[in-house]
Amino acid sequence: MKKIKVKIVLEGNREINVDLFPQLAPISVENFVNLIKINFFDGLIFHRVIKNFMIQGGGMDLNLVEKGNLSPIKGEFLINGWNKNTSKLSHEPGVLSMARTNIFDSATSQFFIVTGDAKFLDGQYAAFGKVNDQESMKVILEIENVETETKNFFDDVPKKPIIIKTINLI
């Protein structure tokens, strides 16, 4: 299976290595790669952390203000009529998926990384990548264990910001 390798570099030089799978979710992967190329994610945070479920980032700055005025992409999942290879990447620990609102075609830049068994999301969200090594999984599990709070009407916000320094294609 063809893979595009990326490295999510967090402040403090922690890293999360990920494989993206363009044949499973070509629109989501192309969107993510294009945002990486323009350094869109630099300085954004993981703004939502729910233990045994997921960590979400890629859209909010330190003040919990959404970055950019991006056009949404097509949701590549079964209940949205997307039938191509979507069942090949289940929402299990380490899987990257596009975050969206209750509108199926609303994903822009926000993504989440699954930390628990979330197979109930299969067919409802576009899974497009997976963490590819144990050290990166340790970082994900460290993040999921941070203390969170409600801030500016957002729940599950890390008390100490988890800042994305940059995301690189490798």
FENBEL-V799170 format. One record per pair of residues at least 12 apart in sequence whose ideal C-beta (glycine too) atoms are under 6 Angstrom apart, sorted by the first residue. I is the first residue (numbers start at 1). J is the second residue. If there is no record, write none. Layout:
BEGIN
i = [I	I]
j = [J	J]
END
This chain:
BEGIN
i = [2	3	4	5	5	6	6	6	7	7	8	9	9	10	11	11	14	16	16	17	17	17	18	18	19	19	19	20	20	24	24	24	25	25	25	27	27	27	28	28	28	28	29	31	35	36	36	41	41	41	42	44	44	45	45	45	45	45	46	47	47	48	49	49	49	49	49	50	51	52	53	54	54	54	55	55	55	56	56	58	58	58	59	59	62	64	64	70	70	72	72	72	73	74	75	75	75	76	77	77	77	77	78	79	79	80	89	90	90	91	91	91	91	91	93	93	94	94	94	95	95	95	96	96	96	96	97	97	97	98	98	99	99	113	115	115	143	146	147]
j = [23	19	20	19	170	18	167	169	168	170	167	165	166	165	163	165	139	136	139	132	133	136	129	131	129	130	132	128	129	85	88	89	76	126	128	73	74	76	76	98	126	128	128	73	109	167	169	58	164	167	166	58	164	57	60	161	162	163	162	60	157	156	144	146	148	156	158	156	144	116	116	112	114	115	113	143	144	99	112	109	110	111	109	110	161	152	154	108	109	105	106	108	107	105	104	105	126	126	123	124	125	126	123	123	124	104	127	119	122	114	118	119	121	122	114	115	130	131	137	114	127	130	111	113	128	129	112	125	127	111	126	111	112	140	140	144	162	158	159]
END
